[in-house]
Amino acid sequence: MFKKRRILLSGGIILILLFSGGVKVFSSIGVQVDLGFEGYYPVDKWVPLHILFTNEGPLVKGNLLVKWKKNKSLSLKPTEVSYLIPLSLPPSSKKLYTTTLLLESGVSSLQLLLLAEDRIIFKKEIPLKPLYMKEGLILVVNKKGSGFDFLNQFSDEKKRRVFYIKMENLPRQWIGYDGVDVLIIDEVSSLNLEDTQKEALKRWLSVGGTLIITARGDYGKFTSSFLFELLPIEITGKVVLNPPFSFSKENFKGSLEKLEVWKIYSSQGEVKIREKGIPLLIKFKKGGGQIFFLATDFFSSPFRDWPGRWKLWEEMIEKKSLPSIPRGMLNGIMEPLFLLEKPSYPSRMKFLLFLSVYLLVLGIFYIFKKKSLPGGKRGKLIFFLIIFLFSFTSYYLFGRKIKQENTFLKEISIYYKSGESPQARVESYFLLFSSQEDSFKLKTRAETSFVSTLPGKNEKIHRDLELLFDKGKVFFTFFSKPWSFYSFRTETILEFPLYGKVEKEGSFKISLRNLNLFPLEDILIIYKEKYLFFKKLPSLSEREFTFNSERGKDARISSLEESKRKILNQIFNHKKIKEISFKNPLLVGWFRKFPSPIVEVKGGINQKFTGLILMVLKII
């Protein structure tokens, strides 16, 4: 009895020690989570997620799991998205992990889990603070975390909100700026960013971002090498300008004090404000985006009391080089378009031809057997083997053909750019279909391409996503059932060397230059509900023509295939596209070749691609 109780007591002590040891290891881990901007995120936009781990205990290795569910309709199964990120926390260390999430409406929960040794050692529910705003955000970097609240707008006509962020928390991926209209770099010590942050900012500018750099800040800000990477300028120091000033004539009632200005030289920028021959505000084009450099402090005297200061900020914020287009513009028609292509089977003619050839060959061998191999077991065996090999070969060839035709990855991609920039923002819709039970491993580049679910109502299409981030790649695997569909969407930035401009000399003179290695087809140029249609723009070619804005609709558009007509109708009826095409001519064209593969697929699979270019043409 005593021996039995001693064994139980010893076992209990061991369990207590093991348990207390586990608590000691994992309670040493601290986690700080920062989602979006000041805890808020704009709905239907990609937002950065920063997770800072501190480990005061021994080495911890495992995986960081971020997962959430979304469902707009209670009648449908929730879509689940999971990010799995390998994690390693050395003893006495502090480590930052970052990623970017697309949080759409209908997200019910966002969870963060730390998995190690096949156990959940940490779990946290991340609070969600969505912003349902049609307008974007203004992001400000400065020391005080204040000073730009005057840019907030909450009227019925326009809603705009200012958020403050530290330099080290700027997005490390270009799509982290998705919900940001303008980034303002104000009073900071320097522009020392990580390489990933620099690349993210430059990529965002290339596809339409707006950056404003103020004259406030320490000397290190204006001697930073990254400033000169962004701007083709030379700063020679500061100069002091004495009154009077030209802007003081505009109902100015403040005191006329001296004006301190950074003296800069640039041969490329457009000077928006000049005083006594020295630029005060310069605008630079950066791909499809723009950068404003303020050479003087517009918050201090004499500009503090200048009535035009508010108008100046409005113009910088509102005027964009490349208007943004809404995400998921084709969501409503993608499922019908994908399902237009039914699984294919051998036709009746092919089957009858196969049967005829089979019977013919069988008859020939039977006659041959009768003449050359009369009787005997050997002849029957050879005859049987011939029939078996012929049947097996035919079955294999037909089975392989069915698999090749009915296992495919279909892609429809929209490339959106300005006529001046080589970079295009690309939104791609994918449908994977398999005719048999199989597994497919897909991958893309983590720093440039971002994968999300494709909304829809057809329950036959699987939408759940499990993404593994490893060594700069994103891997996602589909374990398909026979005759099953899987959908997803990607967003990335790619080179697309198509250039165009419009010169207004009475009528519109349009110049196009296609430096791609493939032609464009079925091209439309739309402007103020009028359009011009032409069939082809060859690769490595240039074309000039006159566009008469009074020209009516062209009947040749009705000759396009059904899928193209549906996509064009969806685009033309979109409010945002109408707004863009009323301000500037918009080119729409099709192409059939991959400019650059976005998703790589391992294993034999038939890839089907359709590309569409939307290019805004600036009127000169």
N, C-alpha and C positions, 0 to 999 in steps of 0.2 A: 504493500500500500504506500509506504513511504517512498519507495523507489519510483513508483508510478507518478506520484505527486511531484517528485524531483524532476522527472523527465518533462512533465507538463510545464513546470516553472521555468526550466531551462529554455524550452521552446518558446515560451512567452517572452522571456528576456531577449532572445535572439530576434524575435519579430519586432519587439520595441526598438532594438538597436538599429535594425534594418530600416524601420520606418523613420526613426529620428534621423538616421544618416541621409535618407532620401530627402527629407524636409530641409535638412541643413544644406544639401547641395543646391536644391532648386529654389529655396527661399533667398539664396544669394543673388538671384537674377532680378534685376530691375528693368522695367520696360516703360518707355515714354513714347506715346503714339501721337502723331500730328497728321490729321487728315485734311486735305484741301487748304483753305486759307483762313486762319484764325478759327479753325474748327468747322467752318462752313464749306459747302461745295455746291456749285451750280448743277442742277439736275440735267441729265443727258449730255454731260461733258466729262472728258477725262480729267482726273484730278490726281495730284501727287499724294503719295502716302509715305511718310517718314517714320521709321520704327527704330528707336535708339535703345540698344541693349547695354546694360552694365552687368558685368559678372565679377563678383568678389570671391567666388569659389573656384573649384577645379575646372578643367576643360569640359565644355559641353558641346557635343556634336549632334546634329539632327537636321530637322527640316522645319522651316517656318511655313505655316499654312494659313492663307487668307482666303476666306470663302464667304459667299453671300448668295441669297436667293432673290429672285424677282418674278413677279407675276402680276400682270395688269388685270387679268380676269380670274375670278374665283373658280370658273368652270374648267380651267386648264391646269395642268400639272406645273408646279413652279420650276423655273429654269435655274439650275445650280451652276455656279462658276467657282472654280478653285484655282488658286495660285500656290504652287509648291516651290519654295526657294531654299536651296541647301544653306545650312547655317553652321558656323563654327565660332565659338566664343572661348578664346584662350583665358587662362587664369588672370584675374585682376585686369580686365580689359573693358574697353568701351567701344562699341561697334555700331555703325549706322547702316541700316538696310532700307533701300528705297524702291518703290515700284509705282506704277500708275494704274488707276482703276477707272473704268467707265461705269459710273453709277447712274442708271436710268431711273425713271419713275417706276414705282412698284417695288423697289428694294425694301425688304422687310427687316433684314438684319445683316450685320457685317461682323464677322468673328475673326479673331486672331488666335491661333493655336501654335504652341511650340511642341514638336514631336521629337522624342529622343528615346532610344532603346525600346521602340514599339509601345511607348506610353505617351499620354498627353501630360506634359509636365507644367504647362502654363496655358491658361485660357482666358481670353478677355473679349468682352462685347464692346465694340467701338460705337460710341454714340453718333447718331446721324443727325446732321443739321442741314437739310436741303434748302437750296435757294431756287425758287421757281421764278426765274427771271429770263425774259427774252433777250434783254441786253446783256452784254458781257461785263466783266469786272475791270477795275483799274487797280493794278498792283503797284505799290509804292515801297521802295527800299530807302530807308533813312535811319539815322540814329535815334531820333525822338519817337518814331512810331506815330507821328501826327503831322498836321500842317496842310493836308490836302482834302479835308472833309468838305470843302466848298465845292468839290467836283461831284459829290453825291447828288443824285436826283431821284425823287420818289413820286413824280407826277404820274397821272394816268397815261400821258402820251409817251413818256420815257422814264425808264427806271435804270439807274446806274449806281454802282456801289464801289466804294474805295476800301481796299484792305491793305494792311501793312505787313511786311514780311522781312525777315533778316536775310542778309546776303547768302549765308550758308544754307538757307532753306529754299533758295530758288530751285525750280525743277531741274532734274538731271536728265530728263528726256523731253524732246521737243513738244510732244503731245501733252505734256503737263501744263502747257500754256493754252490749252484748247479753249477754256472758258475765259481767257484773259483778252480784253480788247487792247489795253495799253499797259506797258511796263514803264514806270518812272524810276530812274536811278537818281536819287536826290543827294542828300548830305551823307556821304560815306567816306571812310578813310582811304579806301583803295578799291580797285576792281579785281582783287585776287579771287578768282573763281576756280573750281576744279575743272579739269579738262572736259568732263561730261557735261558740266553746266555751260561751259563756253559753246560746245557743239550744239547743245539743245537750244540755246538762245539764237545762234546763227541759223540753224535750220528753221526755227519758228519765224525769224525775219524773212527768210527766203520764200516763204509761202504766205506772206501777208501780214506779219506782225508789225506793231508800232512801238518803237522805243523812244523815250524822251530822256535826255541826259541834261540835268540842270547844271548851273555854274557853281552851285554850293558844294562844299566838301573840302577835304584836306588835299594837300598838294599831291599826295600819292595817287589820288583818283585821276589826275590829269597827266600823270607820267606813267600810268599803267600801260604795259605792252598790249593788253587786250583792247584798250581804247583805240589804239592805232591799228589793230586788226579789224575793228569794226568800221572805223572812219578813215578816209584818206585825207588826214589833216596834219598840219604842223603847228604846234603851239609854241610861241616865242616868248611867253610871259604875259604880264598884265600891264594895261595902260589905264590912265585916268582921263576921262573926258569931262570937260567943263561945260556948263550950260551957256546959252540956251540949246534946247533939243527940238528936233522937228516934231516929235510926238506931242510936245507941250501945247501945240496949237489946237489939239482936239479937246476943247472944253476942259483943259487941265487946270485944277485949282490948288494942287499941292505945292510944296516947296521945291524949288529947283536946286537940288544938291548935285555934287559931283557924282559921276558914274564910273564905277570900276568894271573893266571889261578884260576877259581873256583875249589876247590878240592871237588870232589863228589865221592860217593860210590854207586854202584848198582850191584846187582847180576844177573840182567836180560838183560840189554842192550848189544848191539853189538858195541864194540869200533871200530870206523872207523879210527881214528888218535890218536896215543899215543906218548907222548914225556917224556922221562926220567921216564917211568912207570906211568905217570899221564894221564888220558884220556883228549883229547882236543875236540873230537867230538864223540858223542854216538848216536846210532840209536835204537829206541824202537818201537816194534810192538804194535799197538793199534787196536785190532780187524782186520778189513780189511785195516786199514790205518797205518800211521807211524808218529813218532815224532823224529826230530833231535834236540839234545841239544848241543849247542856250548858252551864249558866251557871257551873259551877265545875269545877275540875280534879279529876276522879275518880281521878287517878293519884297525887296527893300526899296528905300527911297532912291530915285524919284518915281519908280514904277508902282509903289505901294498905293498911290492915289490916282493912278492912270486909269480912266474908264475903259480903255481898250484891252486891259489885262484879261478880263473875263472872256472876251471874244477871242482873244489869242489862244487861250487854253481850249476853248470849245472847238476851234478850227483844227488844232493839232490832234485832238481826241477823236473828233467825228469824221475827219476826212481821211479815208483809207485808200491806199494804192490798189489793193485787191479786196473787194468785198467778200466776206465769208459766205459759204453756202451751207445750208443745214445738213446735219448728218442724217443718214438714212432716207435720202430723198426718194429712193426706189423701194423702200420697205414694203409698201402696199401692194406692189406688183411682182415682187421677186419670186414668191412661191408659185404663182401661176406660170411665170416665165420658166422657172426651173422644171416644173412638172409638164410643160409642153412636150418635153423630150421623154417619150415613154420608153421603157425597156424594150429592146429589140430582140426578136427571135428570128431563126431561119425562115424565109418566106416559103409559101406553098410550092412555088416554082423550083426553089432550091432543093426542097425536100423531094419532090417528084424526080428531079434530075439525079439527085443522089440515089434514089431507089432504082431508077432505070439503069444507071451505071452499075450499081451493085448487082442487079439481076443479070445484066449483060456479061459482066466479068464472071459471075458465078456460072452462067451457061457455058462460056468459053472454056473455063477450067473443067467443067463437067465433061464436055466433048473431048477435051484434051486427055482427061483421065481415062475415058472409055477407050480411046485409040492407043495411047502410049502406055497406060498402066492398067492393063486388063486384070481385074481381080486382085486378090492378095491384100494382106493387112498393111503392107507398106504403102500401097497406093491410097488406101482409105485414110491412113494417117497423114500423108502429105496433103490430101484434099482437105481434111479437117483443119490442118494447120494453116493452109492458105485462106480458108474461109474465116478462121479465127483472127489471123493477122490483119486481113482486110477490114473486118468488122471493128476490131480494136482501134486500128489506125483512123478509120472514118469517125468513130465515136470520139476519139481524142481530139482530132482536128476540129470537129464541130463543137465539142465542149469548150475547147480553147477559144474558138471564135466567139462563142456566146459570152464567155467570161470577159474577153477583151472589149466587146461592144457594150456590155452591160456593167462594167466596172469603170467608172469615170469620175474625174474631178472637174466640175464645170465652174468657170469663173467669168463673172461680168464685172469689169473694173471701170470706174469713172476717174479720169485724170482732170484735175482742175488747176488752172494756172493763168498768169497774165501773159500778154504777148511779148513782154520784155524779159521775162525770167526763164532760165533753163530748167528750174525746179518746178515739179508739179506735186500737188497733194493728191494722194490716190486713195479712194475708198473702193474696196473689192468685196464682192459677194461670192461665196463659195457654196457649192452643193456637192457632197461626196455620195456616190451611189455604188452599192456592191450587190451583185447577184448571188453571192454565196457567203458563208461564214468565213471571215478573214480579219486580219488586223492590219492597220495602216498607221505608219509613223510619219508625221509631218513635222516640219521645222521651219522657223523663220528667224530673222535677226532681232534680238531683244532690244537693241538701242534705237532701231529705226521703224520696225513694224510692230503693230499692236493688234492683238486678236480679241474679238468680242463676240457675243452671241448675236444671232440674227433673229429679230422678232418675227412672230408669225402665229397663225391659228391652226395650221394643219398638224394634227397630232401624229401623223405618219412620219414627220420630220423630227429627228432627235436634235436637241439644241444644247444640252449640257456640255460644259467645257472643263477639262482638267489640264492646266498648263504647268509644265515643269521648266523653270528658269535655271540654266546651267551654262557657265562659261560663254556668256554673251549670246546664247541661243535660247529660243523658246521651242520646246517640244510638246506636241500634243498627239495623243494616240486614240484612234477609234477602233473598238472591237466590234466589228459589224456582224449583224445577223443577216441571213439571206433576204434579199430584196428589201434593203433598208436604206434610208436617207439620213444624212447628217449635214447640218448647215453651220456656217460661221462667217464672220466678217473680219477683214483686216483694214488697217489704215497705215499708210506709210508715205514717205517722200522719195520720189525717184526723178532722175534726169529725163526730160522729154524735150529735146531740142527742136521745138516748133516755135517760130517767132512771127509776129505780125504787128502791123500798125495801120492806122487810118489817117489820111491827110484830107482835111476838109477844104476843098477848093471849088466852091459851087456844089458839085456832087462829091460823093465820097470816093477817094482813091485808096484801095486796099492793097497792101503788099504782104505777101505770105512767103515764108522761107521754111521748108521742111528739110531738116538735117538728119532726120531719122533714116534708118536703113530699111524702112518699109513705107508703103504708100498709105495715104488716108483716103477713105471712100465715103460716098454719100454725104457730102459736106454741105452744111447749112450755115449761112451768116444771117443772124437775126438782129433787127434793130427796130424798136418801136412798132412791133407787131407786123412788120414787113420782113421778108427774107429772100435771100438768093440761094439757089441750089446749084451745085455742080458735082459731077460724078466722081472725080478723082484728082488728088494732088500727089504726083509721083514722089518717090524717095529722092533725097538729095537734089531738090529742085526749088525754083522760085517762081512765083506767079503774081502778076499785078492785074487788077481789073477795076472797073468802076461799078459802084453799087448805087443804084437809084432807089432811094428810100420810098418812092411812090410805087414801086413794082409790087404787083399782087402775088398771091400764092401760086406756087408752081405745082402742076398736076403730077409731076414725076415723083413727088413724095409718096403718093398713094401706091406707087409700085414697089416700095420697100417691103421687106419681109415683115411678118406679123410682130415678131419680138421687137424689132427696131421701132416700128410704129407705136407700140405700147410704151416703150421707154421714152420716145420723143413726146408723146402726149402727156406722160407723167411729168416730164421736165418742164414743158411749155406751160402747163397749168399751175405750176408752183409759184406762189406769190413772190418768193425771193428771186427766182430766175426772171420773172417779169420785171421786177425792180431793176435788176442788173442790166437787162437788155434794153430798158428805156433810157438808161444813162450812157451806156457804151455798147457798140456792136459786140455780139457774142458769137463766137465760132463753135459749131458742133460738128464733129466728124467721127468716123468709125475706123478701126484698124483691127487686123486679125492676128498679128504677131506679138509675142511677148516683148515689150521693151527691155524688161529685166524680170526674171522670175521672183515672185514675192514669197511663195510657199514652195518648199522642196518636198517631194514625196519619194519615199523609199519603196521599191517594189514596182512591178509592172502595173501601170495604171494609165488609162487614156485621159489626157488632159485636153479640155476644150475651152478655148479662150475667146472672149469678145471684149474689145476695148472701145471706150468712148472718151473723146477729149472735149472739154468745155474750156474755151480760152477767151478771156476778156481782152478786147482790142482797144487800146487807148487812142482817143482822137487827139491828134496833134494840131 
